[in-house]
């Protein structure tokens, strides 16, 4: 008798719970402690805001990897002004232009000094004499450039004259002083072995980046080439992917392959694609 009565008393709370008896207010159980599975409307809103802010920060980080580029010969002064305005609107890392437009970018970006100005040197062939590239570098800096994207002497690479390439990069790096130098090796024109040796030369000569392409020859950037360059230079040099990167998928493929910077004339389209995801 006593045992059966105890069993019945223990069963009653369970029966009430099964009938849907509401829990205490405020998401607490009968002991007054908060139920971890229940959150208030305010807490839910706070969590959603946290997620939104986290997404915004990630978008900003990705857009800060873009060198917003305009290198076509038909670019007008108005095109360059628009390029600078877009860089400010989207928060890109830099604008990348021909030497003739560096001073125009400097004027346009006086109120946005966080946006850098990159200038190409020896572009697009790379076959200028070293002295010419050194002069271009010094003049670009005098006009307001913050970074130099130089094309390596491709014929020197194809001839296996890596000593020449290394000496040339060293001279341009010295002329650039504190400004980062990105060495374009035109990967679509090279064998894998040539890519590796050229990347090692650029790194050892003091380049801040080894860069895939000008966008003027061959297929441009490939994820497999970016991976190879990243494996080659390691932590001592960064990798810039450029050439043919036109949308958010292409952008992310290069980032996933190890690119630290992306050069593209489709920065706005990429930015809008990233925002929609």
C-alpha positions, 0 to 999 in steps of 0.5 A, a space after each residue: 500500500 505504501 509503495 503504490 501511494 508513493 509511486 502515484 504521488 511521483 507520477 502526478 507532476 509528470 501528468 501535469 507536464 504532459 497536459 501542457 501546464 505552462 512553465 514559469 514566466 521568464 523562461 525559468 524552470 520551477 527552481 527559478 533557473 533560466 531554461 537554456 533552450 528558451 530566449 527572449 525576443 530581445 535576446 533573439 534580436 540581439 543575436 540577429 544583430 550580432 550575425 548582421 554585424 559579423 556579415 558586414 565585417 566579413 564583406 568589408 574584409 573581402 572588399 578590402 582585398 580588391 585593387 579596383 583596376 582600370 588600365 585600358 588605353 581608352 580610359 578617360 579622365 572621367 572614367 578614372 574619377 568614377 573609378 576613384 568614387 567607386 573605390 571610396 563607396 565600396 571600401 576597396 584597398 586601392 585603385 590601380 592605374 596607368 602612370 599618366 593617371 596617378 596624379 588624377 587619382 591623388 587629387 580624387 582621393 585626397 579625402 580618402 587616404 585609406 584607399 591606396 593608389 597603385 601604378 603599373 610599371 613596364 606595363 604590359 610587356 615587361 620588356 623595358 630596360 631596368 633603368 626605364 622601370 626604375 624611372 617610372 617607379 620614382 615618377 609614380 611615387 612623386 605623383 602620389 602612388 603608394 604601390 607599384 605593380 611592375 611587369 617582370 622581364 618575361 624574356 629573361 624568365 623564358 631565357 632562364 636568366 633569373 639573375 637578371 630578373 632578380 637584379 631588376 626587381 631589387 632595383 625597382 624595390 630600392 626605387 620604391 623605398 617603403 612602398 610595396 612592389 608587386 611583381 607580375 610574372 604573367 603565369 599564362 606564358 610560363 611553365 610550372 618550373 618557370 613560375 616557381 623560379 620567377 616567384 622565388 626570385 621576386 620574393 628573394 629580391 624583396 617584392 611584397 607580392 608576386 602577381 599572376 597576370 597583366 590581363 593582356 595575355 593568355 587566360 589570366 589568373 588560375 586557381 591552380 597557379 595561385 596555389 602554386 605561387 602561394 606554396 612557393 613564396 610561403 609567408 615571406 611574400 603575398 600573392 595577387 591574383 589578376 586577369 579575368 576575375 569578373 564575378 564573386 565566384 571567381 573572386 572567392 575561387 582565388 581567395 580560397 586558392 590562397 590569394 591575398 589581393 585581387 586585381 580586377 576591373 569588375 570590382 563593383 560587380 564582385 562587391 554586389 555579388 558578395 553582398 547578395 550572398 
